[in-house]
């Protein structure tokens, strides 16, 4: 087993009621969802999941209030495929 470390510094944007996705400018991030029999599945490659991990770290460590939400689009580009809402 290999030990790995996730270190991430970010600017807390929660006071401005916004959140941004941290990633390189490459277009090789794959993200999509499907709903089958009431079960939502998120499909993604490593780069897409790293973007999500950073975004969720911001959400968990920031000062966001209940009701804050953001929208994810297919491959982080298109219209909404899923909404992520913060509850407190």
C-alpha positions as CSV (number, residue, x, y, z in Angstrom):
1,X,0.0,0.0,0.0
2,X,1.3,3.5,-0.9
3,X,0.6,6.4,1.3
4,X,-0.5,9.5,-0.5
5,X,-1.1,13.1,0.7
6,X,-3.7,15.6,-0.5
7,X,-2.5,19.1,0.1
8,X,-4.5,22.0,-1.2
9,X,-4.4,25.7,-0.5
10,X,-7.2,27.9,-1.7
11,X,-8.8,31.3,-1.3
12,X,-12.0,31.2,0.8
13,X,-14.7,32.6,-1.5
14,X,-17.6,31.8,0.8
15,X,-18.0,35.4,1.9
16,X,-18.7,36.3,-1.7
17,X,-21.2,33.5,-1.9
18,X,-19.3,31.9,-4.8
19,X,-17.1,28.9,-5.4
20,X,-14.7,28.3,-8.3
21,X,-13.4,25.1,-9.8
22,X,-9.6,24.6,-9.4
23,X,-8.0,22.9,-12.4
24,X,-5.6,23.2,-15.2
25,X,-6.8,24.6,-18.5
26,X,-6.7,21.2,-20.2
27,X,-9.9,19.9,-21.8
28,X,-9.3,16.3,-20.7
29,X,-11.6,16.3,-17.7
30,X,-14.5,13.9,-18.2
31,X,-17.6,14.3,-16.0
32,X,-21.1,13.0,-16.5
33,X,-24.1,11.6,-14.6
34,X,-26.9,9.2,-15.2
35,X,-30.0,8.3,-13.2
36,X,-31.1,4.6,-13.4
37,X,-33.9,3.2,-11.2
38,X,-33.7,6.2,-8.9
39,X,-29.9,5.9,-8.4
40,X,-27.7,8.8,-9.5
41,X,-24.2,7.8,-10.8
42,X,-21.4,10.3,-11.3
43,X,-18.9,9.2,-14.0
44,X,-15.5,10.9,-14.2
45,X,-11.8,10.5,-14.9
46,X,-9.0,11.2,-12.4
47,X,-8.7,14.9,-13.4
48,X,-12.4,15.4,-13.0
49,X,-12.5,13.8,-9.6
50,X,-9.6,15.9,-8.4
51,X,-11.5,19.0,-9.4
52,X,-14.5,17.7,-7.4
53,X,-12.3,16.9,-4.4
54,X,-10.9,20.4,-4.4
55,X,-14.4,21.9,-4.7
56,X,-15.7,19.7,-1.9
57,X,-12.7,20.7,0.3
58,X,-13.6,24.3,-0.3
59,X,-17.2,23.6,0.6
60,X,-16.3,21.7,3.8
61,X,-13.6,24.2,5.0
62,X,-15.2,27.5,3.9
63,X,-17.8,29.5,5.8
64,X,-20.7,28.6,3.5
65,X,-24.3,28.8,4.9
66,X,-27.2,26.5,4.4
67,X,-28.8,27.0,1.0
68,X,-25.5,27.7,-0.8
69,X,-25.4,25.5,-4.0
70,X,-23.5,25.2,-7.2
71,X,-24.2,23.5,-10.5
72,X,-22.0,21.0,-12.3
73,X,-22.2,20.6,-16.0
74,X,-21.1,17.8,-18.3
75,X,-17.3,17.9,-18.4
76,X,-17.6,21.2,-16.4
77,X,-18.7,23.0,-19.5
78,X,-22.4,22.5,-20.4
79,X,-25.7,23.2,-18.7
80,X,-26.5,21.6,-15.4
81,X,-26.4,17.9,-14.9
82,X,-26.4,18.0,-11.1
83,X,-26.9,20.5,-8.4
84,X,-24.8,20.3,-5.2
85,X,-26.5,22.0,-2.2
86,X,-25.0,22.7,1.3
87,X,-27.1,22.1,4.3
88,X,-26.1,22.9,7.9
